[in-house]
Amino acid sequence: MNKDNAPLKDVLKGLIDKIEKKEGGRDVDFFELWKGAVGKDASEHTKPKNLRSGKLSVNVSDSSRLYELTLKKNEIIRRLNKQLKTKKIKEIRFRIGEI
């Protein structure tokens, strides 16, 4: 499988492995990082699905949340990359889907 089309779990595992090496084995939970980036309420209505070529796809429960998160997209990207200490996430695509 092309590295740019790897499933989210594989990409996140690679990022987590890098972070653990840098930070002495500290456990990192991506879904907790997601919750920290979008907030508890929004995290309950969203589900990250995959990361391809720097584009994170996220399912959202309804159109009003999709609109709200789209407005906050740049801030969410900044927060995620800051927490991950990388610039891996360049774009987020929100879509209505299964949570």
C-alpha contacts under 8 A as a table, 3 or more apart, distances in Angstrom:
res1	aa1	res2	aa2	distance
1	M	5	N	6.85
1	M	6	A	6.53
2	N	5	N	5.31
2	N	6	A	6.39
3	K	6	A	5.28
4	D	52	R	5.31
4	D	53	S	4.80
4	D	54	G	7.92
5	N	51	L	7.47
5	N	52	R	4.89
5	N	53	S	6.74
6	A	10	D	6.30
6	A	11	V	6.41
6	A	51	L	7.25
6	A	52	R	6.54
7	P	10	D	5.47
7	P	11	V	6.52
7	P	50	N	5.68
7	P	51	L	6.61
7	P	52	R	7.64
8	L	11	V	5.13
8	L	12	L	5.94
8	L	49	K	6.62
8	L	50	N	4.11
8	L	51	L	4.97
8	L	52	R	7.75
9	K	12	L	5.14
9	K	13	K	5.97
9	K	50	N	7.58
10	D	13	K	5.06
10	D	14	G	6.28
11	V	14	G	5.17
11	V	15	L	6.29
11	V	51	L	7.16
12	L	15	L	4.96
12	L	16	I	5.91
12	L	30	F	7.23
13	K	16	I	5.02
13	K	17	D	6.00
14	G	17	D	5.10
14	G	18	K	6.32
15	L	18	K	5.13
15	L	19	I	6.21
15	L	84	L	7.45
16	I	19	I	5.00
16	I	20	E	5.99
16	I	28	V	6.34
17	D	20	E	5.13
17	D	21	K	6.24
18	K	21	K	5.22
18	K	22	K	6.33
19	I	22	K	5.07
19	I	23	E	5.90
19	I	25	G	7.71
19	I	26	R	7.71
19	I	84	L	7.31
19	I	85	K	7.82
20	E	23	E	5.06
20	E	24	G	5.54
20	E	25	G	4.09
20	E	26	R	5.32
20	E	27	D	6.89
20	E	28	V	7.79
21	K	24	G	5.47
21	K	25	G	5.94
22	K	25	G	7.71
23	E	26	R	5.88
28	V	33	L	7.94
29	D	32	E	5.31
29	D	33	L	6.43
30	F	33	L	4.86
30	F	34	W	6.07
31	F	34	W	4.85
31	F	35	K	6.10
32	E	35	K	4.93
32	E	36	G	6.14
33	L	36	G	4.98
33	L	37	A	6.18
33	L	80	L	6.81
33	L	83	Q	6.94
34	W	37	A	5.04
34	W	38	V	6.18
34	W	39	G	7.92
34	W	43	S	7.01
34	W	80	L	6.93
35	K	38	V	5.38
35	K	39	G	5.10
35	K	40	K	5.57
35	K	42	A	7.66
35	K	43	S	5.16
36	G	39	G	5.40
36	G	40	K	7.32
37	A	76	I	5.53
37	A	79	R	5.46
37	A	80	L	5.99
38	V	42	A	5.85
38	V	43	S	6.20
38	V	76	I	6.33
39	G	42	A	5.58
39	G	43	S	6.03
40	K	43	S	5.15
40	K	44	E	6.39
41	D	44	E	5.43
41	D	45	H	7.01
42	A	45	H	5.28
42	A	46	T	6.34
42	A	65	R	7.57
43	S	46	T	5.15
43	S	47	K	7.23
45	H	60	V	5.88
45	H	61	S	5.26
45	H	65	R	7.81
45	H	99	I	6.73
46	T	58	V	6.60
46	T	59	N	5.48
46	T	60	V	4.50
46	T	61	S	6.28
46	T	99	I	5.97
47	K	58	V	5.50
47	K	59	N	5.11
47	K	60	V	6.66
47	K	98	E	7.96
47	K	99	I	5.44
48	P	56	L	7.18
48	P	57	S	6.04
48	P	58	V	4.18
48	P	59	N	6.25
49	K	56	L	7.45
49	K	57	S	5.50
49	K	58	V	5.41
49	K	59	N	6.79
50	N	56	L	5.79
50	N	57	S	5.41
50	N	58	V	7.44
51	L	54	G	6.23
51	L	55	K	5.38
51	L	56	L	4.35
51	L	57	S	6.30
51	L	89	I	7.91
52	R	55	K	5.19
52	R	56	L	6.62
54	G	88	K	5.60
54	G	89	I	4.71
54	G	90	K	4.96
54	G	91	E	6.29
55	K	89	I	6.13
55	K	90	K	5.92
55	K	91	E	4.60
55	K	92	I	5.51
55	K	93	R	6.94
56	L	89	I	6.60
56	L	90	K	7.91
56	L	91	E	6.15
56	L	92	I	4.66
56	L	93	R	6.13
57	S	92	I	5.85
57	S	93	R	4.81
57	S	94	F	6.05
57	S	95	R	7.68
58	V	92	I	7.15
58	V	93	R	6.14
58	V	94	F	4.93
58	V	95	R	6.40
59	N	94	F	5.91
59	N	95	R	5.12
59	N	96	I	5.46
59	N	97	G	4.87
59	N	98	E	6.39
59	N	99	I	6.34
60	V	63	S	7.71
60	V	65	R	6.80
60	V	66	L	6.00
60	V	94	F	6.48
60	V	95	R	5.75
60	V	96	I	4.72
60	V	97	G	5.77
60	V	98	E	7.41
60	V	99	I	6.78
61	S	65	R	7.12
61	S	66	L	7.76
61	S	96	I	5.71
61	S	97	G	6.18
61	S	98	E	6.91
61	S	99	I	6.41
62	D	65	R	5.64
62	D	66	L	6.27
62	D	96	I	5.86
63	S	66	L	4.84
63	S	67	Y	6.16
63	S	96	I	6.76
64	S	67	Y	5.19
64	S	68	E	6.26
65	R	68	E	4.95
65	R	69	L	5.99
66	L	69	L	5.29
66	L	70	T	6.01
66	L	94	F	6.25
66	L	95	R	6.81
66	L	96	I	7.13
67	Y	70	T	5.08
67	Y	71	L	6.39
68	E	71	L	5.34
68	E	72	K	6.61
69	L	72	K	4.94
69	L	73	K	5.84
69	L	94	F	7.76
70	T	73	K	4.98
70	T	94	F	7.10
71	L	74	N	7.87
72	K	75	E	5.49
72	K	76	I	6.23
73	K	76	I	5.11
73	K	77	I	6.21
73	K	92	I	6.70
74	N	77	I	5.16
74	N	78	R	6.22
75	E	78	R	5.06
75	E	79	R	6.17
76	I	79	R	5.10
76	I	80	L	6.12
77	I	80	L	5.23
77	I	81	N	6.11
77	I	89	I	6.45
77	I	90	K	6.96
77	I	91	E	7.05
77	I	92	I	7.28
78	R	81	N	5.34
78	R	82	K	6.03
79	R	82	K	5.08
79	R	83	Q	6.17
80	L	83	Q	5.18
80	L	84	L	6.05
80	L	89	I	7.63
81	N	84	L	4.97
81	N	85	K	5.61
81	N	86	T	5.16
81	N	87	K	5.38
81	N	88	K	6.87
81	N	89	I	6.47
82	K	85	K	4.94
82	K	86	T	6.73
86	T	89	I	7.92
87	K	90	K	6.88
89	I	92	I	7.59
